[in-house]
Amino acid sequence: GRDLSDEFEKESSKGRTVTFVSIGDKVVGLFSVSDSAKDNSKQAISELHQMGISVVLLTGDNEKTAAAVSGELGIDTYFAGVMPSEKANIIKKLQKEGKHVAFVGDGINDSPALAQADLGIAIGTGTDIAIETGDFVLIKGDPYKVVDAIKLARKTYKIIKQNLFWAFVYNVIFVPVAGLGLLQPVFASIAMSLSSVSVVGNSLRIRRNSKLS
């Protein structure tokens, strides 16, 4: 058969999966296929880096394909030739190193990894079992929605802490004053109402400028 090693190296280096064609026991050719990254994948990964988040690729593809894709998109680390069952083990190892892991997946083989991760983000265009396993489901298959989801989670956590702080301040100041009879009941009721309104109003800021869908 033909020696196609040079062609194989060339196609593999571009991140493509190569399949050989043979007639009988002779190799007569090859063809390559590749999954093109979504247009905004690189932008999404860049913004995750700005947020202090490392991006790791877990793929069943070969070493050269994983390296090419990681280089193109700016991915920090990759694991190539990973079997579906191994993805969850890799996540478990990262967690033992003290890292909080979010995993994004859409296939039936991603279910164990979605379950193992601290946050499983399922793509709504994926399989039903992946969607059911995920903690968070993105309806659209847009990589940038992962960025929006993390921003929303961080904003929500920040507002929760603010609400708890102001509730604590209210209780520390007004409860003792009311208990000592230094504050008339009507004013205590007004203060409590204002406290509740401020918490609700602060919480509504979560919806402001939210791009998640």
C-alpha positions in Angstrom: 0.0 0.0 0.0 0.9 3.7 -0.2 3.0 5.4 2.5 0.7 8.0 3.8 2.6 8.9 6.9 3.4 12.4 5.8 -0.2 13.1 4.9 -1.3 11.6 8.2 1.0 13.9 10.2 -0.1 16.9 8.2 -3.8 16.3 8.7 -3.4 15.4 12.4 -1.3 18.5 13.1 -4.4 20.5 12.0 -6.5 18.9 14.6 -8.3 16.6 12.3 -9.3 13.0 12.8 -7.8 10.8 10.1 -9.4 7.6 8.7 -7.5 5.3 6.4 -9.1 3.6 3.4 -7.9 0.2 2.3 -8.7 -2.4 -0.3 -8.0 -5.8 1.0 -4.8 -5.4 3.1 -3.5 -2.4 1.2 -3.9 1.2 2.3 -4.9 3.2 -0.7 -5.8 6.6 0.8 -7.1 8.5 3.7 -9.6 11.3 4.5 -9.9 13.6 7.5 -12.7 15.3 9.3 -12.8 17.9 12.0 -15.3 19.6 14.3 -15.1 23.3 13.8 -15.2 25.4 17.0 -18.1 27.8 17.4 -17.3 31.3 16.4 -17.2 32.8 19.9 -15.5 29.9 21.6 -12.1 31.7 21.7 -13.7 34.8 23.0 -15.5 32.9 25.8 -12.3 31.2 26.9 -10.4 34.5 26.9 -13.0 36.0 29.2 -12.9 33.0 31.5 -9.2 33.6 31.8 -9.9 37.2 32.7 -12.2 36.0 35.4 -9.4 33.8 36.9 -10.7 30.5 35.6 -8.5 27.9 34.0 -9.9 26.0 31.0 -9.2 22.2 30.6 -10.2 20.1 27.6 -11.2 16.5 28.1 -11.5 14.7 24.8 -11.5 11.3 23.3 -9.6 12.6 20.3 -5.9 11.9 19.8 -3.0 13.9 21.2 -2.3 15.9 18.1 -6.0 16.9 17.6 -6.3 17.9 21.3 -3.1 20.0 21.1 -4.2 21.7 17.9 -7.6 22.6 19.2 -6.1 23.8 22.6 -3.6 26.0 20.8 -6.2 27.5 18.5 -8.6 28.4 21.3 -6.1 29.2 24.1 -7.0 26.3 26.3 -4.7 25.9 29.3 -4.5 22.1 29.6 -5.8 19.2 27.7 -6.3 15.4 28.3 -6.4 13.4 25.1 -7.7 9.9 24.4 -9.9 10.1 27.4 -12.6 7.4 27.8 -16.0 8.5 29.1 -15.5 6.9 32.4 -12.1 8.6 32.8 -13.5 12.1 32.6 -15.2 11.8 36.1 -11.9 10.4 37.5 -9.9 13.4 36.2 -12.5 15.8 37.7 -12.2 13.9 41.0 -8.4 14.3 40.9 -8.7 18.0 40.3 -11.1 18.3 43.2 -8.7 16.5 45.5 -6.1 19.2 44.6 -8.5 21.7 46.1 -10.0 23.0 42.9 -13.6 23.7 42.3 -14.6 22.2 39.0 -17.4 23.1 36.5 -17.9 20.7 33.7 -19.7 21.5 30.4 -21.0 18.6 28.4 -23.9 17.5 26.1 -23.4 13.8 25.4 -24.7 10.7 27.1 -21.0 9.8 27.8 -20.7 13.1 29.8 -23.2 12.2 32.4 -20.7 10.7 35.0 -18.5 13.8 34.7 -21.5 16.2 35.0 -22.5 14.4 38.2 -19.0 14.4 39.6 -18.3 18.1 39.0 -19.1 20.7 41.6 -21.2 22.4 38.9 -22.4 20.4 35.9 -23.4 22.6 33.0 -25.5 20.7 30.4 -26.1 22.1 26.9 -29.8 22.0 26.1 -29.2 20.8 22.6 -27.5 17.6 23.9 -28.9 14.3 25.1 -31.8 14.0 27.6 -29.7 12.1 30.1 -27.0 14.9 30.1 -29.7 17.5 30.6 -31.2 15.6 33.5 -27.8 15.1 35.1 -26.6 18.7 34.8 -27.1 21.2 37.7 -27.4 24.0 35.2 -28.9 23.7 31.7 -28.2 26.2 28.9 -31.0 26.1 26.4 -28.8 27.4 23.5 -25.5 25.7 22.5 -23.6 29.0 22.8 -20.2 28.7 24.5 -20.4 32.3 25.7 -23.5 31.4 27.8 -21.2 29.6 30.1 -19.5 32.9 30.8 -22.8 34.5 31.4 -23.9 31.7 33.7 -20.8 32.1 35.9 -21.1 35.9 36.0 -24.8 35.5 37.1 -23.8 33.0 39.8 -21.1 35.3 41.1 -23.4 38.3 41.0 -26.1 36.3 42.9 -23.7 35.2 45.6 -22.5 38.8 46.0 -26.0 40.1 46.4 -26.9 37.3 48.9 -23.9 38.4 51.1 -25.1 42.0 50.9 -28.6 41.1 51.9 -27.3 39.1 54.9 -25.1 42.0 55.9 -27.9 44.5 55.9 -30.3 42.1 57.7 -27.6 41.6 60.4 -27.2 45.4 60.7 -31.0 45.8 61.1 -31.2 43.2 63.8 -28.2 44.5 65.7 -29.5 48.1 65.8 -33.3 48.0 65.8 -34.1 44.8 67.8 -32.3 46.0 71.0 -33.7 49.5 70.6 -37.3 48.1 70.2 -36.7 45.7 73.1 -35.8 48.6 75.4 -38.9 50.5 74.4 -36.9 53.3 72.8 -38.7 52.8 69.5 -42.4 53.1 69.0 -44.1 50.0 67.5 -45.2 51.9 64.4 -41.7 53.1 63.6 -40.4 49.5 64.2 -42.9 48.2 61.7 -41.9 50.8 59.2 -38.2 50.0 59.7 -38.9 46.3 59.2 -40.9 47.0 56.0 -38.1 49.2 54.7 -35.6 46.4 55.5 -37.7 43.9 53.5 -38.1 46.3 50.6 -34.3 47.0 50.5 -33.6 43.3 50.3 -36.1 42.7 47.6 -34.9 45.7 45.6 -31.3 44.7 45.9 -32.2 41.2 44.8 -33.9 42.5 41.7 -30.6 43.8 40.5 -29.8 40.3 39.5 -32.2 40.6 36.6 -30.7 43.8 35.4 -28.5 43.4 32.3 -28.8 39.6 32.6 -28.0 38.0 29.2 -28.5 34.4 30.3 -31.1 32.3 28.5 
